[in-house]
């Protein structure tokens, strides 16, 4: 593996880490309804666990309401049970072919809990980025002594990896600040 390949691989992995953090943030409730809150809830359907988004259409017709329309009406009870079992503090109500979830107003204490959860997710993301930095620098240092790889090339690659790391940590911090603002907006 060359230095350029290591750098590209490092950047790809850091992008995936950033996307993972964003995906986790989508599951944290803010003041308004978002399909991301429930789309990854696991439902026991057809004899195996499946994500809710694979079993139904999820929409947010109002700011504090989610509507779930199962593709197969026989899954209504399973979806309802799965949402309740997910421990999200949501109460699904069946209305005809739909399941309606009205989101209660968030208290200040609950908002602070959500912020703590987001900070933990962001820290996990930063740790993953730093771990990737460590693995990449080790891979670059292993190239020392091989043909066509100079000391300056290794030092330059280490600098590039550190810059990538710093950039992705800043991006994660920006996403966290945006999510905190979103949570605190009443």
Sine and cosine of phi, psi and omega as CSV:
sin_phi,cos_phi,sin_psi,cos_psi,sin_omega,cos_omega
0.00,0.00,0.72,-0.70,0.00,-1.00
-1.00,0.00,0.17,-0.99,0.01,-1.00
-0.87,0.49,-0.68,0.73,0.00,-1.00
-0.88,0.48,-0.65,0.76,0.03,-1.00
-0.91,0.42,-0.64,0.77,0.03,-1.00
-0.89,0.45,-0.69,0.72,0.01,-1.00
-0.89,0.46,-0.69,0.72,0.01,-1.00
-0.90,0.44,-0.69,0.73,0.01,-1.00
-0.88,0.47,-0.67,0.74,0.01,-1.00
-0.88,0.48,-0.72,0.70,-0.02,-1.00
-0.89,0.45,-0.67,0.74,0.02,-1.00
-0.86,0.51,-0.71,0.70,-0.02,-1.00
-0.91,0.41,-0.60,0.80,0.02,-1.00
-0.94,0.35,-0.58,0.81,0.07,-1.00
-0.89,0.45,-0.69,0.73,0.02,-1.00
-0.89,0.45,-0.61,0.79,0.05,-1.00
-0.90,0.44,-0.70,0.71,0.03,-1.00
-0.87,0.48,-0.69,0.72,0.02,-1.00
-0.89,0.45,-0.61,0.79,0.02,-1.00
-0.90,0.44,-0.69,0.73,0.02,-1.00
-0.88,0.47,-0.70,0.72,0.02,-1.00
-0.88,0.48,-0.65,0.76,0.02,-1.00
-0.90,0.44,-0.65,0.76,0.05,-1.00
-0.91,0.42,-0.66,0.75,0.01,-1.00
-0.87,0.50,-0.57,0.82,-0.02,-1.00
-0.88,0.47,-0.46,0.89,0.00,-1.00
-0.99,0.13,-0.09,1.00,0.02,-1.00
-1.00,-0.06,0.77,-0.64,-0.11,-0.99
-0.95,0.31,0.65,-0.76,0.13,-0.99
-0.91,-0.42,-0.25,-0.97,-0.02,-1.00
-0.93,0.36,-0.29,0.96,-0.03,-1.00
-0.86,-0.51,0.33,-0.94,-0.04,-1.00
-0.96,0.28,0.62,-0.78,0.06,-1.00
-0.57,-0.82,0.72,-0.70,0.03,-1.00
-0.83,0.55,-0.42,0.91,0.01,-1.00
-0.88,0.48,-0.34,0.94,0.00,-1.00
-0.90,0.43,-0.58,0.81,-0.11,-0.99
-0.85,-0.52,-0.13,0.99,-0.14,-0.99
-0.89,0.45,-0.40,0.91,-0.01,-1.00
-0.98,-0.22,0.18,0.98,0.07,-1.00
-0.91,0.42,0.73,-0.69,-0.03,-1.00
-1.00,0.08,0.76,-0.66,-0.04,-1.00
-0.86,-0.52,0.71,-0.70,0.09,-1.00
-0.99,0.12,0.97,-0.24,-0.02,-1.00
-0.67,-0.75,0.60,-0.80,0.02,-1.00
0.83,0.56,0.52,0.86,0.08,-1.00
0.99,0.14,0.13,0.99,0.04,-1.00
-0.49,-0.87,0.38,-0.92,0.02,-1.00
-0.96,0.29,0.71,-0.71,0.01,-1.00
-0.69,-0.72,0.45,-0.89,0.06,-1.00
-0.96,0.28,0.55,-0.84,-0.02,-1.00
-0.85,0.53,-0.62,0.79,-0.02,-1.00
-0.90,0.43,-0.30,0.95,0.05,-1.00
-1.00,0.09,-0.22,0.98,-0.09,-1.00
-0.93,-0.38,-0.24,0.97,-0.12,-0.99
-0.39,-0.92,0.27,-0.96,0.15,-0.99
-1.00,-0.05,0.76,-0.65,-0.02,-1.00
-0.89,-0.45,0.79,-0.62,0.02,-1.00
-0.69,-0.72,0.30,-0.95,0.04,-1.00
-0.84,-0.54,1.00,0.09,-0.06,-1.00
-0.94,0.34,-0.41,0.91,0.04,-1.00
-0.74,-0.67,0.21,-0.98,-0.07,-1.00
-0.88,0.47,-0.51,0.86,-0.04,-1.00
-0.83,-0.56,0.53,0.85,-0.01,-1.00
-0.62,-0.78,0.65,-0.76,0.12,-0.99
-0.91,-0.42,0.64,-0.77,0.08,-1.00
-0.87,-0.48,0.76,-0.65,0.00,-1.00
-0.87,-0.50,0.83,-0.56,0.03,-1.00
-0.88,-0.47,0.96,-0.27,-0.01,-1.00
-0.90,0.43,0.57,-0.82,0.07,-1.00
-0.94,0.35,-0.54,0.84,0.00,-1.00
-0.84,-0.55,0.89,-0.47,-0.07,-1.00
-0.88,0.48,-0.35,0.94,0.00,-1.00
-0.94,0.35,-0.23,0.97,-0.01,-1.00
-1.00,-0.03,0.05,1.00,-0.06,-1.00
-0.81,0.58,-0.79,0.62,-0.05,-1.00
-0.90,0.43,-0.65,0.76,-0.01,-1.00
-0.89,0.45,-0.65,0.76,0.02,-1.00
-0.91,0.42,-0.71,0.71,0.02,-1.00
-0.86,0.52,-0.73,0.68,0.01,-1.00
-0.89,0.45,-0.66,0.75,-0.01,-1.00
-0.89,0.45,-0.65,0.76,0.02,-1.00
-0.92,0.40,-0.67,0.74,0.03,-1.00
-0.91,0.41,-0.64,0.77,-0.03,-1.00
-0.94,0.33,-0.36,0.93,-0.03,-1.00
-0.95,0.32,-0.17,0.99,0.07,-1.00
0.86,0.51,0.69,0.73,0.01,-1.00
-1.00,-0.09,-0.04,1.00,-0.04,-1.00
0.97,0.24,0.42,0.91,-0.03,-1.00
-0.94,-0.35,0.57,-0.82,0.01,-1.00
-0.89,-0.45,0.99,-0.17,0.03,-1.00
-0.96,0.28,0.63,-0.77,0.02,-1.00
-0.80,-0.60,0.81,-0.59,0.01,-1.00
-0.99,0.14,0.77,-0.64,0.07,-1.00
-0.71,-0.71,0.99,-0.11,0.01,-1.00
0.91,0.41,-0.87,-0.49,-0.03,-1.00
-1.00,-0.04,0.05,1.00,-0.06,-1.00
-0.89,-0.45,0.38,-0.93,0.21,-0.98
-0.90,-0.44,0.82,-0.58,-0.05,-1.00
-0.95,-0.32,0.70,-0.72,0.06,-1.00
-0.80,-0.59,0.90,-0.44,0.08,-1.00
-1.00,-0.09,0.82,-0.57,-0.03,-1.00
-1.00,0.08,0.82,-0.57,0.03,-1.00
-0.94,0.35,0.38,-0.93,0.04,-1.00
-0.90,0.44,0.64,-0.77,-0.01,-1.00
-0.99,0.12,0.72,-0.70,0.08,-1.00
-0.99,0.15,0.27,-0.96,0.01,-1.00
-0.88,0.48,-0.65,0.76,0.00,-1.00
-0.89,0.45,-0.67,0.75,-0.01,-1.00
-0.91,0.41,-0.63,0.78,0.05,-1.00
-0.87,0.48,-0.68,0.74,0.01,-1.00
-0.90,0.44,-0.61,0.80,0.06,-1.00
-0.89,0.45,-0.68,0.73,0.02,-1.00
-0.90,0.45,-0.61,0.79,0.03,-1.00
-0.90,0.43,-0.66,0.75,0.03,-1.00
-0.88,0.48,-0.67,0.74,0.01,-1.00
-0.88,0.48,-0.70,0.72,0.00,-1.00
-0.90,0.43,-0.64,0.77,0.02,-1.00
-0.89,0.46,-0.62,0.79,0.03,-1.00
-0.91,0.40,-0.67,0.74,0.03,-1.00
-0.88,0.47,-0.68,0.73,0.00,-1.00
-0.91,0.42,-0.67,0.74,0.02,-1.00
-0.89,0.45,-0.65,0.76,0.07,-1.00
-0.87,0.50,-0.64,0.77,0.04,-1.00
-0.90,0.43,-0.68,0.73,0.02,-1.00
-0.90,0.44,-0.64,0.76,0.04,-1.00
-0.89,0.46,-0.67,0.74,0.02,-1.00
-0.88,0.47,-0.64,0.76,0.02,-1.00
-0.91,0.42,-0.69,0.73,0.01,-1.00
-0.91,0.42,-0.61,0.79,0.05,-1.00
-0.89,0.45,-0.64,0.77,0.03,-1.00
-0.91,0.42,-0.62,0.79,0.06,-1.00
-0.86,0.51,-0.74,0.67,-0.03,-1.00
-0.87,0.50,-0.72,0.70,0.00,-1.00
-0.89,0.46,-0.65,0.76,-0.03,-1.00
-0.93,0.37,-0.67,0.75,0.01,-1.00
-0.91,0.42,-0.63,0.77,0.07,-1.00
-0.88,0.47,-0.67,0.74,0.00,-1.00
-0.90,0.44,-0.65,0.76,0.01,-1.00
-0.92,0.40,-0.68,0.74,-0.02,-1.00
-0.91,0.41,-0.47,0.88,0.04,-1.00
-0.93,0.37,-0.35,0.94,0.01,-1.00
-0.98,0.21,-0.17,0.99,-0.02,-1.00
-0.85,0.53,0.76,-0.65,0.02,-1.00
1.00,-0.03,-0.15,0.99,0.05,-1.00
-0.99,0.10,0.32,-0.95,-0.07,-1.00
-0.89,0.45,0.71,-0.71,0.08,-1.00
0.99,0.14,0.09,1.00,0.01,-1.00
-0.89,-0.45,0.89,-0.45,-0.03,-1.00
-0.98,-0.17,0.22,-0.98,0.07,-1.00
-0.86,0.51,-0.68,0.74,-0.01,-1.00
-0.90,0.44,-0.60,0.80,0.04,-1.00
-0.89,0.45,-0.66,0.75,0.02,-1.00
-0.92,0.40,-0.72,0.70,0.01,-1.00
-0.88,0.48,-0.67,0.75,0.02,-1.00
-0.90,0.44,-0.65,0.76,0.02,-1.00
-0.91,0.42,-0.66,0.75,0.03,-1.00
-0.88,0.47,-0.65,0.76,0.04,-1.00
-0.90,0.44,-0.68,0.73,0.02,-1.00
-0.89,0.45,-0.66,0.75,0.01,-1.00
-0.90,0.43,-0.66,0.75,0.03,-1.00
-0.90,0.43,-0.63,0.77,0.02,-1.00
-0.90,0.43,-0.68,0.74,0.06,-1.00
-0.86,0.52,-0.71,0.70,-0.01,-1.00
-0.86,0.51,-0.76,0.65,0.00,-1.00
-0.86,0.50,-0.68,0.73,-0.01,-1.00
-0.88,0.48,-0.70,0.71,-0.05,-1.00
-0.95,0.31,-0.54,0.84,0.06,-1.00
-0.92,0.40,-0.65,0.76,0.06,-1.00
-0.89,0.46,-0.67,0.74,0.02,-1.00
-0.88,0.48,-0.70,0.72,0.02,-1.00
-0.89,0.46,-0.66,0.75,0.03,-1.00
-0.89,0.45,-0.62,0.79,0.04,-1.00
-0.91,0.41,-0.67,0.74,0.04,-1.00
-0.89,0.46,-0.64,0.77,0.02,-1.00
-0.89,0.45,-0.71,0.70,0.00,-1.00
-0.88,0.48,-0.66,0.75,0.02,-1.00
-0.90,0.44,-0.68,0.73,-0.01,-1.00
-0.92,0.39,-0.65,0.76,0.05,-1.00
-0.86,0.50,-0.70,0.72,0.01,-1.00
-0.88,0.48,-0.68,0.74,0.01,-1.00
-0.88,0.47,-0.67,0.74,-0.02,-1.00
-0.92,0.38,-0.64,0.76,-0.07,-1.00
-0.98,0.20,-0.27,0.96,0.02,-1.00
-0.94,0.35,0.84,-0.54,-0.05,-1.00
-1.00,-0.02,0.00,0.00,0.00,0.00
